[in-house]
Amino acid sequence: FYDLFQTGNQQLGIIIADVCDKGVCAALFVGIFRSLIHAYLEGAHPWNRVAENPQNYPDDSTDVSGKTIGALSFLNHYIQRHHGNEGIFATLFLGILNTPDGHLEYINAGHEPLMIIGRDGIVRELSPTGPAIGISSEARFELQSARLDHGETLIGFTDGVTDACRNGGNRFCRTGVRDAVKCADESDENFMQCILDHVFDHLGGYDLTDDIAMISISRLQETS
């Protein structure tokens, strides 16, 4: 699943995640994971003021690092305590983007590395900084930072993309993602469509064996 939500006047919360298993059970846990993250992050603000005036978000001086680490530590502890015997886990990326300057603080809990696509086509990867959620009650999550410059795009995807393959064939892998991005026209901002086109070309008519979720966020070019 993926999610975008406001966490402050000029902050954007970003989630892309993949809960284990399929079907109704997985769908229910998607709701649990998403709701617990929102509940923690919203609890970090004086929401009595926000309730009175929805535009009255606290200023962005709130400790972004603390609330990001706290949210995933809280989520991991809850899943371990209440659902540890069910074998439930999820890979999950949680980032807080400061929209005026493009500063991004994030935790990647075992998820496929997100990619930043630059104006010159160079790709940077935001690799895992901790284990998947629900694996261990002793898990520690490291916060990292990056910057989304003007004209750059952040792309995230689940392993349904990288694991796509024909019967007995090679996986699409992140190499396939990089090749797809390179083939995108310089004026084409729809990198996700380019990636999907390459995935289905790679499958050669075979069905996907796993579902796909993708997310894309672009920072506009500076205006003169």
C-alpha positions as CSV (number, residue, x, y, z in Angstrom):
1,F,0.0,0.0,0.0
2,Y,1.0,3.6,-0.3
3,D,-0.1,6.8,1.4
4,L,0.6,10.6,1.2
5,F,-0.5,12.8,4.0
6,Q,0.1,16.2,5.6
7,T,2.1,16.1,8.8
8,G,2.6,19.9,9.3
9,N,2.2,23.1,7.4
10,Q,5.0,22.3,5.0
11,Q,5.6,18.6,5.6
12,L,4.5,15.7,3.5
13,G,4.3,12.2,5.0
14,I,5.2,9.4,2.5
15,I,4.6,5.7,2.9
16,I,5.0,2.7,0.6
17,A,4.8,-0.7,2.2
18,D,4.2,-4.4,1.5
19,V,2.3,-6.5,4.0
20,C,3.0,-10.3,3.9
21,D,0.4,-12.7,2.5
22,K,-2.5,-11.9,0.3
23,G,-6.3,-11.6,0.4
24,V,-8.6,-10.4,3.1
25,C,-6.2,-11.0,6.0
26,A,-3.4,-8.9,4.4
27,A,-5.9,-6.2,3.5
28,L,-7.0,-6.0,7.2
29,F,-3.5,-5.6,8.3
30,V,-2.9,-2.8,5.8
31,G,-5.6,-0.9,7.7
32,I,-3.9,-1.6,11.0
33,F,-0.5,-0.6,9.8
34,R,-1.7,2.6,8.2
35,S,-4.0,3.6,11.1
36,L,-1.3,3.1,13.8
37,I,1.2,5.2,11.9
38,H,-1.3,8.0,11.5
39,A,-2.4,7.7,15.1
40,Y,1.2,8.1,16.4
41,L,2.1,10.9,14.1
42,E,-1.1,12.8,14.8
43,G,-0.7,12.3,18.5
44,A,2.7,14.1,18.3
45,H,0.8,17.3,17.5
46,P,-1.5,19.4,19.7
47,W,-4.5,18.2,17.7
48,N,-7.0,20.0,19.9
49,R,-6.0,23.2,18.1
50,V,-6.2,21.5,14.7
51,A,-9.7,20.1,15.5
52,E,-10.9,23.7,16.0
53,N,-9.2,24.9,12.8
54,P,-8.1,22.3,10.3
55,Q,-5.7,24.8,8.8
56,N,-4.0,25.4,12.2
57,Y,-1.2,22.9,11.9
58,P,1.6,23.2,14.4
59,D,4.8,24.8,13.0
60,D,7.4,22.5,11.4
61,S,9.8,22.8,14.3
62,T,8.4,19.6,15.7
63,D,11.1,17.0,16.0
64,V,10.8,15.2,12.7
65,S,13.5,12.6,13.6
66,G,11.9,11.7,16.9
67,K,8.4,11.3,15.6
68,T,9.6,9.2,12.5
69,I,11.6,6.8,14.6
70,G,8.9,6.8,17.3
71,A,6.2,5.9,14.8
72,L,7.9,2.8,13.5
73,S,9.2,1.7,16.9
74,F,5.6,2.0,18.2
75,L,4.2,0.1,15.2
76,N,6.8,-2.7,15.4
77,H,6.2,-3.1,19.2
78,Y,2.4,-3.3,18.7
79,I,2.6,-5.9,15.9
80,Q,5.1,-8.0,17.9
81,R,3.0,-7.8,21.0
82,H,-0.5,-8.4,19.6
83,H,0.2,-10.4,16.4
84,G,3.7,-11.9,16.9
85,N,2.3,-15.5,16.8
86,E,0.6,-14.9,13.5
87,G,3.8,-14.3,11.5
88,I,2.6,-10.9,10.3
89,F,5.3,-8.5,9.0
90,A,5.7,-5.8,6.5
91,T,8.5,-4.0,4.6
92,L,7.8,-0.3,4.9
93,F,9.3,3.1,3.9
94,L,8.3,6.1,6.0
95,G,9.6,9.5,4.9
96,I,8.8,13.1,6.0
97,L,9.5,15.6,3.1
98,N,9.9,19.2,3.9
99,T,8.4,20.7,0.8
100,P,10.0,24.2,0.7
101,D,13.6,22.9,0.6
102,G,13.2,19.2,-0.5
103,H,14.8,17.8,2.7
104,L,13.7,14.2,3.3
105,E,14.1,12.3,6.5
106,Y,13.2,8.6,6.2
107,I,13.4,5.1,7.6
108,N,13.4,2.2,5.2
109,A,12.3,-0.9,7.1
110,G,13.4,-3.7,4.8
111,H,11.6,-2.3,1.8
112,E,12.9,-2.2,-1.8
113,P,15.2,0.8,-2.1
114,L,13.4,3.9,-3.3
115,M,15.1,5.8,-6.2
116,I,15.7,9.5,-6.8
117,I,15.9,10.2,-10.5
118,G,17.9,13.3,-11.3
119,R,17.7,15.8,-14.2
120,D,20.6,14.0,-15.8
121,G,19.1,10.6,-15.3
122,I,21.4,9.5,-12.5
123,V,19.7,7.3,-10.0
124,R,20.3,7.4,-6.2
125,E,18.9,4.7,-4.0
126,L,17.5,5.0,-0.5
127,S,18.5,1.6,0.8
128,P,17.0,-0.2,4.0
129,T,18.0,1.4,7.3
130,G,16.4,-1.3,9.5
131,P,14.6,-4.7,9.4
132,A,11.0,-5.3,8.3
133,I,8.2,-4.3,10.8
134,G,7.1,-7.2,13.0
135,I,10.2,-9.4,12.6
136,S,11.8,-8.7,16.0
137,S,10.8,-6.9,19.2
138,E,14.4,-5.7,19.5
139,A,14.5,-4.1,16.1
140,R,16.2,-0.7,15.8
141,F,15.4,1.7,13.0
142,E,18.0,4.2,11.7
143,L,17.0,7.5,10.3
144,Q,18.7,8.8,7.1
145,S,18.3,11.9,5.1
146,A,18.3,12.9,1.5
147,R,17.4,15.8,-0.6
148,L,14.9,16.0,-3.5
149,D,16.2,18.8,-5.7
150,H,14.2,20.8,-8.2
151,G,13.4,18.7,-11.2
152,E,14.0,15.4,-9.4
153,T,11.6,12.6,-8.8
154,L,11.3,10.1,-6.0
155,I,10.0,6.7,-7.0
156,G,9.0,3.8,-4.7
157,F,7.7,0.3,-5.6
158,T,7.0,-3.0,-4.1
159,D,8.8,-6.3,-4.9
160,G,6.0,-7.2,-7.3
161,V,8.0,-5.0,-9.7
162,T,11.5,-6.5,-9.1
163,D,10.3,-10.1,-8.7
164,A,8.4,-10.1,-12.0
165,C,9.5,-13.0,-14.2
166,R,8.4,-15.5,-16.8
167,N,8.2,-19.1,-15.8
168,G,11.8,-20.2,-15.1
169,G,13.1,-16.8,-16.4
170,N,15.1,-14.1,-14.8
171,R,13.6,-11.6,-12.4
172,F,13.1,-8.0,-13.5
173,C,15.2,-6.8,-10.6
174,R,16.3,-3.2,-9.9
175,T,18.5,-3.4,-13.0
176,G,15.3,-3.5,-15.0
177,V,14.0,-0.5,-13.2
178,R,17.1,1.5,-13.9
179,D,17.0,0.5,-17.6
180,A,13.4,1.6,-17.8
181,V,14.2,4.9,-16.3
182,K,17.0,5.5,-18.7
183,C,14.6,4.8,-21.6
184,A,12.2,7.5,-20.4
185,D,12.2,10.6,-22.6
186,E,13.7,13.6,-20.9
187,S,10.4,15.4,-21.1
188,D,8.5,12.5,-19.8
189,E,7.7,12.8,-16.1
190,N,5.6,9.6,-16.0
191,F,8.5,7.3,-14.9
192,M,6.0,4.8,-13.4
193,Q,4.4,4.1,-16.7
194,C,7.7,3.5,-18.3
195,I,8.6,1.1,-15.6
196,L,5.3,-0.8,-15.9
197,D,5.7,-1.0,-19.7
198,H,9.1,-2.6,-19.2
199,V,7.8,-5.0,-16.6
200,F,5.1,-6.3,-18.9
201,D,7.5,-6.5,-21.8
202,H,9.7,-8.5,-19.6
203,L,6.8,-10.9,-18.7
204,G,6.2,-11.6,-22.4
205,G,2.5,-12.3,-21.8
206,Y,2.9,-14.2,-18.5
207,D,0.8,-13.0,-15.6
208,L,2.2,-11.2,-12.6
209,T,2.8,-13.5,-9.6
210,D,2.5,-10.7,-7.1
211,D,0.7,-7.4,-6.9
212,I,2.3,-4.1,-7.6
213,A,2.2,-0.8,-5.8
214,M,4.1,2.3,-6.9
215,I,4.5,5.9,-5.8
216,S,6.1,8.9,-7.5
217,I,6.7,12.4,-6.2
218,S,8.3,15.1,-8.3
219,R,9.7,18.5,-7.2
220,L,9.0,21.1,-9.8
221,Q,11.7,22.9,-11.7
222,E,12.7,26.3,-10.3
223,T,10.9,29.1,-11.9
224,S,13.0,32.0,-13.2
